[in-house]
Amino acid sequence: MVARGYFCHVLLLKRLHLPPFVLRRKPFATRSENEALKRGPQVRYEASAKATRQDGIQVTPLKIIFLADTRPGHYHLAQGVIAALQRLRPVEVTRIEVKRKWIVPTRWLRARINAQSFYPPRMLRMAYRIDAETIPKADLVVSAGGETHMPNLCVTRLLGVPNIFCGSLLRGLDADNFSLIISSYDRDVTSERHLVTLKPSSIDPDTLGRPEVVPRYGPDKHPAVVGLLIGGNAGTFRYKRKDWDRLLAFIAAVSKAWGTRWLVSTSRRTPDAVADRIAALAKDETVAKFIDFRTAGPGTLPEIFAKADAIVCTEDSSTMISEAVSARLPVVGVAPKSHSFTADEREYRDFLMRNDWCRAVPIAQLSPETFAQALSEIAPIRENPLDALAAKLKERLPELF
């Protein structure tokens, strides 16, 4: 028997064969039930209560709810937006991790957003195990990646504040649901809700000590230190053993021919066997430093960006390439034979190359000569991308500043 005050709601998903489950009619569950639903501790980046501008006026921090999924390539974009906002006003950020319950299908979430019965606290609780009572008051909601679409809208409607989303919208989701959408694709240029720009990065080239004008490397001028950022299989990218063999043979050849030292970093997608081979190379002079993702985790690229003269990056990661470009470094992307880009991503890579910020060389064609030629065609970005993005955000969302 179900106690008074509860009702039984049967979710009919034939393929999943799910049993009925019980929900409370009231907006929120009891305190004890809420404790079980609360996710891990929220991380808050505290700013001082007030900050003083150069003109002596005190500024109250901008309170931001940062909704983050589990993919560094996504949440790094949102962190880039927050870093740009911080150029304009002090910020106080509360980070809430988002992980959808496997039981909840995307099509159901999309349908509920526009339903008259849509109720943000219930959606957050049912689909993401987020207790609305634990969400602090804020001035802005920021997120990136498809898994954060719905919680972004829920928290925005719950608090009644502006919101920013980084990435592509789900099919059928109206852009009017967001105050601003950060995109890197030309197809969105004509949309009033979109801001098309280089993919945001929180990496500040000035803080790293990167020069505004980088030497033009090539056949007559070789970089002394090169960073190698290694990804792995993702989407249509499929690396074979011979691709890894050629890539590692290439760095050894460049080191022998030019005396170049390599700083190498792997990612969560890098095969263990490849990481083990790089660790072996780190025992000689070919690899001066090896950052193994398996032990170091994410967030280590600034260490490489601060010391490298140029970057070689596997092309399966658009975010890694964008971060290196943002750091004012010449970037050469490398890819296996087995790969392809979506139309949007191909457009974005063409945008980077049209600006001469990077070049691409197939792994099968890598050699000291082809690498030197690619470097000679690159003119790294000179402005600080954080300053450029901050100016655009101020123009598009003046009510926040």
PAPAMI-325742 format. One record per residue: residue in three letters; x, y, z of N, C-alpha, C in turn. Coordinates in steps of 0.05 Angstrom, whole numbers, padded with zeros to 5 digits, always signed. Layout:
! PAPAMI-325742
AlaXYZXYZXYZ;...
***
This chain:
! PAPAMI-325742
Met+00017-00024+00000+00000+00000+00000+00018+00025+00000;Val+00010+00045-00016+00025+00070-00017+00013+00089+00003;Ala+00030+00101+00020+00021+00119+00041+00008+00144+00028;Arg-00011+00157+00044-00024+00181+00035-00004+00203+00030;Gly-00008+00218+00009+00012+00239+00002+00030+00231-00020;Tyr+00029+00205-00028+00045+00195-00050+00027+00186-00073;Phe+00038+00184-00097+00022+00172-00118+00041+00154-00134;Cys+00029+00135-00147+00045+00115-00163+00045+00123-00192;His+00068+00127-00202+00071+00135-00230+00085+00113-00246;Val+00071+00102-00265+00082+00079-00281+00094+00089-00306;Leu+00120+00084-00310+00134+00092-00334+00134+00069-00353;Leu+00119+00072-00376+00115+00050-00395+00136+00052-00417;Leu+00159+00039-00412+00180+00038-00433+00183+00008-00439;Lys+00169-00001-00461+00167-00030-00466+00195-00043-00469;Arg+00212-00028-00482+00238-00041-00488+00254-00045-00462;Leu+00251-00026-00443+00266-00027-00418+00254-00045-00397;His+00228-00051-00400+00214-00069-00380+00218-00058-00352;Leu+00212-00033-00348+00217-00021-00322+00193-00024-00303;Pro+00197-00029-00277+00175-00031-00258+00165-00003-00251;Pro+00141-00001-00239+00131+00025-00230+00150+00036-00209;Phe+00150+00063-00206+00165+00076-00185+00148+00097-00172;Val+00155+00105-00148+00138+00122-00131+00150+00150-00130;Leu+00133+00170-00133+00142+00198-00131+00124+00213-00111;Arg+00134+00233-00098+00119+00249-00079+00105+00271-00094;Arg+00080+00278-00087+00066+00299-00100+00078+00326-00094;Lys+00090+00329-00070+00101+00355-00062+00126+00361-00080;Pro+00133+00387-00081+00155+00394-00098+00181+00380-00091;Phe+00186+00376-00066+00212+00365-00057+00207+00341-00039;Ala+00226+00323-00038+00224+00301-00020+00232+00309+00008;Thr+00230+00290+00027+00237+00296+00054+00267+00301+00057;Arg+00276+00311+00080+00304+00317+00084+00321+00292+00081;Ser+00312+00270+00093+00328+00246+00091+00330+00235+00063;Glu+00308+00238+00047+00309+00229+00020+00327+00248+00003;Asn+00326+00273+00009+00344+00292-00005+00373+00286+00000;Glu+00380+00278+00024+00408+00272+00030+00418+00250+00012;Ala+00401+00230+00007+00409+00208-00010+00412+00216-00039;Leu+00397+00237-00047+00397+00246-00075+00420+00265-00081;Lys+00431+00278-00061+00451+00298-00066+00476+00286-00079;Arg+00486+00299-00099+00511+00290-00112+00535+00296-00094;Gly+00559+00291-00105+00583+00296-00090+00585+00326-00084;Pro+00605+00333-00068+00607+00361-00059+00611+00379-00083;Gln+00597+00402-00082+00600+00422-00102+00627+00437-00098;Val+00640+00444-00119+00665+00459-00117+00659+00488-00122;Arg+00665+00505-00103+00660+00533-00107+00686+00549-00107;Tyr+00689+00564-00128+00713+00582-00131+00705+00609-00119;Glu+00714+00614-00095+00705+00638-00081+00721+00663-00090;Ala+00706+00683-00095+00718+00710-00099+00713+00726-00074;Ser+00728+00748-00071+00723+00764-00048+00695+00776-00050;Ala+00684+00784-00027+00656+00794-00027+00653+00817-00047;Lys+00673+00834-00048+00674+00855-00068+00702+00860-00078;Ala+00704+00868-00102+00730+00874-00114+00730+00903-00122;Thr+00753+00915-00122+00756+00944-00128+00768+00947-00156;Arg+00754+00962-00173+00765+00968-00200+00786+00990-00198;Gln+00799+00995-00220+00820+01015-00221+00809+01043-00215;Asp+00783+01047-00221+00771+01073-00216+00761+01076-00187;Gly+00766+01056-00170+00759+01057-00142+00732+01047-00135;Ile+00716+01040-00156+00688+01030-00151+00689+01001-00144;Gln+00675+00994-00122+00673+00966-00114+00653+00951-00131;Val+00660+00926-00140+00644+00910-00157+00636+00884-00143;Thr+00611+00878-00142+00601+00853-00130+00607+00830-00150;Pro+00618+00808-00140+00624+00785-00158+00599+00775-00173;Leu+00604+00767-00197+00583+00754-00213+00581+00725-00204;Lys+00558+00717-00194+00554+00690-00184+00545+00672-00207;Ile+00560+00651-00212+00556+00634-00235+00551+00605-00226;Ile+00531+00592-00238+00527+00563-00235+00540+00550-00259;Phe+00560+00534-00255+00575+00521-00276+00567+00491-00276;Leu+00552+00483-00296+00543+00455-00299+00563+00440-00316;Ala+00576+00420-00305+00597+00406-00320+00591+00376-00323;Asp+00595+00366-00347+00593+00337-00351+00620+00325-00345;Thr+00625+00301-00353+00649+00286-00346+00671+00288-00368;Arg+00666+00303-00389+00685+00304-00412+00701+00330-00412;Pro+00728+00328-00408+00745+00352-00407+00741+00369-00432;Gly+00738+00356-00455+00734+00372-00480+00710+00390-00480;His+00690+00383-00463+00666+00399-00460+00670+00420-00439;Tyr+00676+00411-00414+00676+00431-00392+00699+00451-00394;His+00720+00444-00409+00741+00464-00414+00731+00488-00430;Leu+00711+00483-00448+00699+00505-00463+00684+00524-00444;Ala+00669+00513-00425+00654+00529-00406+00674+00544-00388;Gln+00695+00531-00380+00716+00545-00364+00728+00568-00379;Gly+00731+00565-00406+00741+00587-00422+00723+00611-00421;Val+00697+00606-00423+00677+00628-00421+00679+00642-00394;Ile+00680+00626-00373+00682+00638-00346+00707+00654-00343;Ala+00730+00644-00354+00755+00659-00352+00752+00686-00366;Ala+00738+00687-00389+00734+00712-00403+00716+00731-00387;Leu+00695+00720-00375+00678+00736-00358+00693+00749-00335;Gln+00713+00734-00325+00729+00744-00303+00746+00768-00310;Arg+00751+00772-00336+00766+00795-00345+00749+00820-00342;Leu+00723+00817-00340+00705+00840-00339+00694+00845-00311;Arg+00693+00824-00295+00680+00827-00268+00689+00803-00251;Pro+00694+00807-00225+00701+00785-00208+00678+00764-00209;Val+00686+00738-00206+00666+00717-00207+00667+00700-00182;Glu+00644+00688-00176+00641+00668-00155+00627+00644-00168;Val+00641+00622-00172+00631+00600-00188+00624+00576-00170;Thr+00600+00565-00174+00593+00540-00162+00591+00519-00183;Arg+00608+00499-00182+00608+00478-00202+00591+00454-00193;Ile+00572+00446-00210+00555+00423-00204+00559+00402-00226;Glu+00567+00378-00219+00571+00357-00238+00545+00346-00248;Val+00543+00341-00274+00519+00332-00286+00523+00304-00297;Lys+00507+00285-00289+00508+00258-00300+00479+00247-00301;Arg+00470+00244-00325+00442+00235-00329+00439+00206-00321;Lys+00416+00200-00309+00409+00172-00303+00405+00157-00329;Trp+00416+00134-00331+00415+00119-00356+00385+00113-00364;Ile+00368+00112-00345+00340+00105-00349+00325+00126-00365;Val+00336+00150-00367+00321+00173-00379+00330+00178-00408;Pro+00313+00173-00427+00320+00177-00455+00320+00206-00463;Thr+00337+00214-00483+00339+00241-00492+00313+00252-00503;Arg+00299+00235-00519+00274+00244-00532+00253+00251-00511;Trp+00253+00237-00488+00234+00243-00467+00240+00270-00454;Leu+00266+00275-00449+00275+00301-00438+00267+00324-00457;Arg+00272+00320-00482+00267+00341-00502+00237+00348-00503;Ala+00220+00327-00501+00192+00331-00501+00182+00345-00476;Arg+00194+00340-00453+00185+00352-00428+00192+00382-00427;Ile+00213+00390-00440+00221+00419-00438+00199+00437-00447;Asn+00184+00430-00467+00163+00447-00478+00135+00440-00468;Ala+00133+00421-00449+00107+00413-00439+00097+00433-00418;Gln+00071+00436-00417+00059+00455-00397+00065+00446-00369;Ser+00068+00420-00365+00073+00409-00338+00102+00410-00330;Phe+00119+00422-00347+00148+00423-00341+00153+00436-00314;Tyr+00168+00422-00297+00173+00432-00270+00203+00427-00264;Pro+00220+00448-00265+00249+00445-00263+00258+00427-00239;Pro+00248+00432-00214+00258+00415-00192+00253+00386-00197;Arg+00230+00379-00208+00224+00351-00212+00242+00339-00234;Met+00247+00354-00255+00264+00345-00277+00293+00340-00267;Leu+00303+00360-00251+00330+00357-00241+00333+00332-00223;Arg+00312+00328-00207+00313+00305-00188+00311+00279-00202;Met+00291+00276-00220+00286+00251-00234+00308+00243-00253;Ala+00318+00263-00269+00337+00256-00290+00366+00258-00282;Tyr+00372+00275-00262+00400+00280-00256+00408+00277-00227;Arg+00388+00270-00210+00393+00267-00181+00404+00293-00169;Ile+00395+00316-00179+00403+00342-00168+00380+00353-00153;Asp+00385+00359-00127+00364+00370-00110+00363+00401-00114;Ala+00341+00411-00124+00339+00440-00130+00344+00457-00105;Glu+00338+00446-00081+00341+00462-00057+00371+00468-00051;Thr+00389+00452-00063+00417+00455-00058+00430+00475-00077;Ile+00415+00484-00097+00427+00503-00117+00426+00531-00106;Pro+00448+00545-00103+00448+00572-00092+00438+00592-00113;Lys+00431+00616-00103+00423+00637-00120+00447+00646-00137;Ala+00441+00654-00162+00463+00661-00180+00453+00682-00200;Asp+00473+00693-00215+00467+00713-00235+00468+00702-00263;Leu+00480+00678-00266+00484+00667-00293+00489+00637-00291;Val+00480+00623-00312+00485+00594-00314+00502+00589-00339;Val+00523+00573-00337+00541+00567-00359+00546+00537-00361;Ser+00545+00526-00385+00551+00498-00389+00560+00493-00417;Ala+00570+00469-00422+00579+00460-00449+00574+00431-00452;Gly+00567+00422-00477+00563+00394-00482+00534+00386-00481;Gly+00526+00368-00498+00498+00360-00501+00485+00350-00475;Glu+00500+00337-00458+00488+00326-00433+00480+00349-00414;Thr+00489+00373-00419+00482+00395-00400+00460+00413-00411;His+00449+00406-00435+00427+00422-00446+00404+00425-00426;Met+00394+00402-00418+00370+00402-00401+00374+00414-00373;Pro+00395+00405-00359+00400+00418-00333+00405+00448-00335;Asn+00417+00457-00356+00421+00486-00360+00394+00500-00361;Leu+00375+00489-00377+00349+00501-00379+00334+00500-00353;Cys+00336+00477-00339+00322+00474-00314+00331+00494-00293;Val+00358+00497-00290+00369+00515-00270+00363+00544-00278;Thr+00364+00550-00304+00358+00577-00313+00329+00585-00307;Arg+00311+00567-00312+00282+00573-00307+00277+00573-00277;Leu+00291+00556-00262+00288+00556-00233+00296+00582-00221;Leu+00319+00593-00229+00330+00617-00218+00321+00643-00232;Gly+00311+00640-00257+00303+00663-00272+00326+00682-00279;Val+00348+00670-00289+00372+00685-00295+00381+00679-00324;Pro+00399+00695-00336+00409+00690-00363+00426+00664-00363;Asn+00430+00653-00387+00446+00629-00389+00462+00629-00414;Ile+00485+00615-00413+00503+00612-00436+00508+00582-00440;Phe+00507+00574-00465+00513+00546-00472+00535+00546-00493;Cys+00554+00527-00491+00575+00524-00510+00571+00498-00526;Gly+00569+00500-00552+00566+00476-00568+00542+00477-00587;Ser+00535+00454-00598+00513+00452-00617+00488+00443-00603;Leu+00466+00454-00611+00440+00448-00598+00429+00421-00608;Leu+00415+00408-00591+00401+00383-00598+00380+00390-00619;Arg+00375+00371-00637+00355+00375-00657+00327+00380-00644;Gly+00314+00401-00652+00288+00407-00641+00289+00425-00617;Leu+00313+00432-00608+00315+00450-00584+00319+00479-00595;Asp+00300+00496-00587+00300+00524-00598+00322+00540-00585;Ala+00336+00556-00602+00358+00574-00592+00347+00594-00572;Asp+00322+00601-00573+00310+00621-00555+00310+00612-00526;Asn+00316+00586-00521+00318+00577-00494+00344+00587-00480;Phe+00362+00599-00495+00387+00607-00484+00391+00637-00489;Ser+00405+00651-00470+00411+00679-00474+00433+00682-00495;Leu+00452+00663-00495+00474+00664-00514+00485+00636-00518;Ile+00491+00629-00543+00502+00603-00550+00529+00608-00563;Ile+00550+00597-00551+00577+00600-00562+00582+00578-00582;Ser+00587+00585-00608+00590+00565-00629+00616+00571-00644;Ser+00626+00551-00658+00650+00555-00674+00645+00549-00704;Tyr+00619+00548-00710+00611+00539-00737+00598+00562-00753;Asp+00606+00565-00778+00597+00587-00795+00567+00587-00799;Arg+00554+00563-00798+00526+00561-00803+00509+00577-00783;Asp+00522+00584-00760+00507+00599-00739+00511+00629-00740;Val+00526+00639-00759+00533+00667-00760+00509+00685-00761;Thr+00488+00676-00775+00465+00694-00778+00445+00692-00755;Ser+00449+00675-00736+00431+00672-00713+00436+00693-00692;Glu+00415+00706-00683+00417+00728-00664+00426+00717-00636;Arg+00421+00692-00631+00428+00680-00605+00456+00669-00604;His+00469+00666-00627+00495+00653-00628+00518+00674-00629;Leu+00540+00666-00617+00565+00681-00620+00585+00661-00631;Val+00594+00666-00656+00612+00648-00670+00641+00658-00665;Thr+00658+00641-00654+00685+00649-00647+00703+00625-00644;Leu+00729+00630-00640+00747+00608-00634+00738+00594-00609;Lys+00740+00567-00608+00731+00553-00585+00743+00564-00560;Pro+00727+00570-00540+00738+00583-00515+00758+00565-00501;Ser+00777+00578-00488+00797+00564-00472+00804+00582-00448;Ser+00807+00570-00425+00814+00585-00401+00844+00591-00400;Ile+00859+00580-00418+00888+00584-00418+00895+00612-00427;Asp+00910+00626-00410+00917+00654-00415+00946+00655-00425;Pro+00951+00661-00450+00979+00661-00460+00997+00681-00446;Asp+00985+00703-00436+01002+00723-00422+01011+00711-00395;Thr+00994+00697-00381+01001+00684-00356+01023+00663-00361;Leu+01021+00649-00383+01040+00628-00390+01067+00641-00398;Gly+01067+00666-00403+01092+00679-00412+01097+00676-00442;Arg+01076+00670-00457+01079+00667-00486+01083+00694-00499;Pro+01102+00696-00518+01107+00721-00532+01084+00728-00551;Glu+01079+00754-00555+01058+00762-00574+01066+00756-00602;Val+01092+00757-00608+01102+00751-00635+01120+00726-00633;Val+01111+00704-00645+01126+00679-00644+01143+00677-00669;Pro+01168+00668-00666+01186+00665-00690+01173+00646-00710;Arg+01178+00651-00736+01168+00634-00757+01188+00611-00761;Tyr+01180+00587-00753+01197+00564-00756+01193+00551-00783;Gly+01213+00536-00791+01212+00523-00817+01238+00509-00824;Pro+01244+00505-00849+01269+00491-00857+01295+00505-00847;Asp+01294+00531-00844+01318+00546-00836+01319+00552-00806;Lys+01297+00548-00792+01296+00553-00763+01279+00532-00750;His+01292+00515-00734+01278+00492-00722+01271+00498-00693;Pro+01248+00490-00684+01241+00493-00656+01258+00475-00638;Ala+01266+00487-00615+01283+00471-00597+01267+00452-00580;Val+01242+00460-00573+01224+00444-00557+01197+00442-00570;Val+01187+00418-00574+01161+00414-00586+01143+00397-00568;Gly+01118+00405-00565+01099+00390-00549+01084+00371-00567;Leu+01079+00346-00558+01063+00327-00573+01039+00319-00556;Leu+01015+00325-00565+00991+00319-00551+00977+00296-00565;Ile+00975+00274-00550+00965+00249-00562+00937+00242-00552;Gly+00919+00237-00570+00892+00228-00563+00889+00199-00568;Gly+00869+00191-00584+00864+00163-00589+00838+00160-00605;Asn+00828+00136-00606+00804+00131-00622+00780+00147-00611;Ala+00767+00160-00629+00743+00176-00622+00727+00181-00647;Gly+00701+00177-00646+00684+00181-00669+00694+00165-00692;Thr+00700+00178-00715+00709+00163-00738+00739+00159-00739;Phe+00753+00169-00719+00782+00166-00718+00790+00138-00707;Arg+00805+00124-00724+00814+00097-00716+00844+00095-00721;Tyr+00860+00092-00700+00889+00090-00702+00896+00060-00703;Lys+00913+00053-00722+00924+00026-00723+00952+00026-00711;Arg+00962+00002-00707+00989+00000-00695+01010+00015-00712;Lys+01007+00012-00739+01027+00025-00756+01025+00056-00754;Asp+01002+00067-00747+01000+00096-00743+01017+00105-00719;Trp+01014+00090-00697+01030+00096-00673+01059+00092-00678;Asp+01066+00071-00693+01094+00066-00700+01106+00089-00715;Arg+01091+00099-00735+01101+00121-00751+01103+00147-00735;Leu+01084+00152-00718+01084+00177-00702+01109+00177-00683;Leu+01114+00154-00670+01136+00153-00651+01163+00153-00666;Ala+01163+00141-00690+01188+00142-00706+01193+00170-00716;Phe+01172+00185-00721+01175+00213-00730+01188+00230-00708;Ile+01179+00228-00683+01190+00245-00662+01219+00238-00658;Ala+01226+00212-00661+01254+00204-00658+01271+00215-00681;Ala+01260+00216-00705+01274+00226-00728+01279+00256-00725;Val+01259+00271-00716+01262+00300-00712+01282+00306-00691;Ser+01282+00290-00670+01301+00294-00648+01329+00289-00657;Lys+01333+00269-00674+01360+00262-00684+01369+00283-00704;Ala+01351+00293-00722+01359+00311-00743+01363+00340-00733;Trp+01346+00348-00714+01347+00376-00705+01357+00380-00677;Gly+01359+00358-00662+01366+00361-00633+01342+00371-00617;Thr+01318+00368-00628+01293+00377-00614+01287+00359-00590;Arg+01278+00372-00569+01268+00357-00545+01238+00357-00546;Trp+01226+00335-00538+01197+00332-00539+01184+00331-00511;Leu+01162+00345-00509+01145+00344-00485+01119+00330-00493;Val+01114+00307-00482+01092+00290-00491+01071+00287-00470;Ser+01045+00290-00478+01023+00286-00460+01002+00268-00473;Thr+00992+00249-00458+00971+00231-00468+00944+00240-00458;Ser+00923+00227-00466+00896+00233-00458+00882+00208-00448;Arg+00857+00211-00440+00842+00188-00430+00837+00167-00452;Arg+00839+00176-00478+00834+00157-00500+00859+00143-00509;Thr+00882+00151-00500+00907+00140-00510+00910+00111-00500;Pro+00915+00092-00519+00918+00064-00511+00942+00060-00491;Asp+00938+00042-00472+00959+00037-00452+00986+00029-00465;Ala+00984+00013-00486+01008+00004-00500+01024+00027-00511;Val+01010+00048-00522+01024+00071-00533+01036+00087-00510;Ala+01021+00091-00488+01032+00106-00465+01057+00092-00454;Asp+01057+00066-00454+01080+00051-00443+01104+00055-00461;Arg+01100+00056-00488+01122+00060-00506+01134+00088-00503;Ile+01117+00108-00498+01127+00135-00494+01143+00137-00468;Ala+01133+00123-00448+01148+00122-00422+01176+00111-00426;Ala+01179+00091-00444+01205+00080-00450+01223+00101-00464;Leu+01210+00116-00483+01226+00137-00497+01235+00159-00477;Ala+01220+00163-00456+01227+00184-00437+01252+00177-00421;Lys+01262+00153-00424+01286+00145-00410+01311+00153-00426;Asp+01307+00161-00451+01330+00172-00466+01325+00202-00471;Glu+01340+00213-00490+01338+00242-00494+01316+00250-00514;Thr+01302+00231-00526+01281+00237-00545+01258+00252-00532;Val+01248+00242-00509+01226+00254-00494+01237+00266-00469;Ala+01238+00293-00467+01248+00307-00444+01229+00305-00420;Lys+01203+00305-00426+01183+00303-00405+01159+00288-00415;Phe+01148+00270-00399+01125+00254-00406+01104+00258-00385;Ile+01080+00268-00393+01058+00271-00375+01037+00249-00381;Asp+01036+00230-00364+01019+00206-00369+00991+00212-00357;Phe+00971+00213-00374+00944+00219-00364+00935+00199-00343;Arg+00944+00175-00345+00935+00154-00326+00942+00161-00298;Thr+00963+00176-00294+00971+00184-00266+00968+00214-00261;Ala+00970+00230-00282+00969+00259-00279+00941+00270-00280;Gly+00923+00256-00296+00896+00266-00299+00895+00290-00318;Pro+00871+00303-00320+00868+00326-00338+00880+00352-00327;Gly+00882+00372-00344+00891+00399-00335+00921+00403-00335;Thr+00936+00387-00349+00965+00389-00349+00977+00403-00373;Leu+00960+00410-00393+00971+00421-00418+00985+00448-00415;Pro+00975+00466-00396+00990+00491-00393+01020+00488-00388;Glu+01027+00466-00374+01055+00461-00368+01071+00458-00394;Ile+01059+00444-00414+01072+00441-00440+01071+00466-00456;Phe+01048+00480-00456+01045+00505-00472+01065+00526-00463;Ala+01072+00527-00437+01090+00547-00427+01119+00543-00436;Lys+01126+00518-00443+01154+00511-00449+01159+00505-00478;Ala+01138+00498-00493+01142+00490-00521+01144+00513-00540;Asp+01158+00508-00562+01160+00528-00584+01139+00522-00605;Ala+01130+00498-00607+01109+00490-00626+01095+00465-00615;Ile+01072+00459-00628+01056+00436-00618+01048+00418-00642;Val+01051+00392-00637+01040+00371-00655+01017+00358-00639;Cys+00993+00356-00652+00969+00347-00637+00954+00328-00655;Thr+00946+00305-00645+00929+00287-00660+00902+00301-00664;Glu+00891+00298-00688+00868+00314-00696+00841+00303-00686;Asp+00841+00282-00670+00816+00272-00659+00805+00291-00638;Ser+00822+00309-00627+00813+00328-00607+00812+00356-00617;Ser+00789+00366-00623+00786+00394-00632+00793+00413-00610;Thr+00786+00405-00585+00791+00423-00562+00821+00426-00557;Met+00837+00405-00559+00866+00407-00554+00879+00425-00575;Ile+00870+00422-00600+00881+00439-00621+00874+00468-00616;Ser+00849+00473-00608+00840+00501-00603+00855+00513-00579;Glu+00860+00497-00558+00874+00507-00535+00903+00514-00542;Ala+00916+00498-00559+00943+00505-00567+00944+00530-00584;Val+00924+00533-00602+00922+00558-00618+00918+00582-00600;Ser+00901+00579-00579+00895+00601-00561+00920+00609-00545;Ala+00938+00590-00541+00963+00595-00526+00984+00609-00543;Arg+00976+00617-00567+00994+00631-00586+01018+00613-00595;Leu+01012+00588-00601+01032+00569-00610+01026+00560-00639;Pro+01047+00555-00655+01042+00543-00681+01034+00514-00677;Val+01013+00505-00690+01001+00479-00685+01000+00463-00711;Val+01010+00438-00710+01008+00420-00733+00991+00396-00724;Gly+00968+00392-00737+00951+00369-00731+00959+00345-00747;Val+00957+00321-00735+00964+00297-00749+00942+00277-00746;Ala+00936+00261-00767+00913+00243-00766+00920+00217-00780;Pro+00907+00195-00772+00910+00170-00786+00895+00170-00813;Lys+00900+00150-00829+00885+00148-00855+00855+00144-00850;Ser+00849+00129-00829+00821+00122-00823+00809+00144-00805;His+00797+00165-00818+00784+00186-00803+00768+00203-00822;Ser+00749+00218-00810+00734+00237-00825+00723+00258-00806;Phe+00714+00281-00816+00702+00301-00800+00673+00305-00808;Thr+00657+00314-00788+00630+00323-00796+00633+00348-00813;Ala+00612+00356-00826+00613+00380-00843+00620+00404-00826;Asp+00608+00406-00802+00613+00429-00784+00642+00429-00775;Glu+00653+00406-00767+00680+00405-00757+00700+00410-00779;Arg+00694+00400-00803+00712+00406-00826+00713+00436-00831;Glu+00690+00449-00828+00689+00477-00832+00706+00492-00811;Tyr+00705+00482-00786+00720+00495-00764+00750+00491-00769;Arg+00759+00467-00777+00787+00463-00782+00796+00481-00806;Asp+00779+00484-00826+00786+00501-00848+00789+00530-00839;Phe+00772+00538-00820+00773+00565-00809+00800+00570-00795;Leu+00809+00550-00780+00835+00552-00766+00858+00554-00787;Met+00856+00539-00808+00878+00539-00828+00877+00564-00846;Arg+00852+00574-00852+00850+00599-00867+00864+00622-00853;Asn+00863+00621-00827+00876+00642-00811+00906+00637-00807;Asp+00916+00615-00818+00944+00607-00816+00952+00602-00787;Trp+00933+00593-00770+00940+00587-00742+00949+00558-00739;Cys+00943+00541-00759+00952+00513-00757+00953+00501-00785;Arg+00965+00478-00786+00966+00462-00811+00962+00433-00804;Ala+00955+00416-00824+00950+00388-00819+00968+00371-00837;Val+00979+00350-00826+00996+00331-00841+00988+00303-00834;Pro+00982+00286-00854+00975+00258-00848+00998+00244-00834;Ile+00992+00227-00815+01013+00212-00801+01031+00197-00821;Ala+01020+00186-00842+01035+00171-00862+01056+00188-00876;Gln+01052+00215-00876+01070+00233-00891+01089+00248-00872;Leu+01089+00241-00846+01105+00256-00827+01135+00251-00832;Ser+01151+00272-00832+01180+00271-00833+01190+00298-00824;Pro+01216+00300-00817+01226+00327-00810+01221+00348-00832;Glu+01222+00339-00857+01218+00358-00879+01189+00368-00882;Thr+01170+00349-00880+01142+00358-00882+01134+00374-00857;Phe+01145+00367-00835+01139+00382-00810+01150+00411-00812;Ala+01174+00414-00822+01186+00440-00826+01170+00457-00845;Gln+01161+00444-00867+01145+00459-00887+01119+00469-00875;Ala+01106+00451-00859+01080+00459-00846+01085+00482-00827;Leu+01106+00481-00811+01112+00503-00792+01117+00529-00806;Ser+01129+00528-00829+01136+00553-00844+01111+00567-00854;Glu+01088+00554-00855+01064+00566-00865+01046+00576-00843;Ile+01054+00574-00818+01038+00581-00795+01046+00608-00783;Ala+01026+00625-00778+01030+00651-00764+01012+00651-00740;Pro+01022+00644-00716+01005+00642-00692+00989+00667-00686;Ile+00967+00663-00674+00950+00685-00666+00965+00705-00648;Arg+00960+00730-00651+00975+00750-00635+00959+00761-00611;Glu+00933+00764-00615+00917+00775-00593+00914+00755-00571;Asn+00905+00764-00548+00898+00746-00526+00868+00738-00530;Pro+00863+00712-00537+00835+00704-00543+00816+00709-00520;Leu+00826+00709-00495+00808+00715-00472+00798+00744-00473;Asp+00816+00762-00480+00808+00790-00482+00788+00794-00505;Ala+00793+00780-00527+00775+00783-00550+00747+00772-00543;Leu+00746+00749-00529+00720+00737-00522+00706+00754-00501;Ala+00721+00766-00482+00709+00783-00462+00696+00807-00475;Ala+00708+00819-00494+00696+00842-00508+00670+00834-00522;Lys+00669+00811-00534+00645+00802-00547+00622+00796-00527;Leu+00630+00784-00504+00610+00777-00484+00598+00803-00472;Lys+00614+00823-00468+00605+00849-00458+00585+00862-00477;Glu+00591+00859-00502+00573+00870-00523+00546+00855-00524;Arg+00547+00828-00522+00523+00812-00525+00506+00810-00499;Leu+00519+00812-00476+00505+00810-00450+00511+00834-00432;Pro+00505+00858-00441+00513+00882-00426+00500+00884-00398;Glu+00477+00870-00394+00464+00872-00368+00480+00859-00346;Leu+00500+00843-00352+00516+00830-00332+00539+00846-00322;Phe+00545+00869-00336+00569+00884-00330+00564+00913-00325;
***
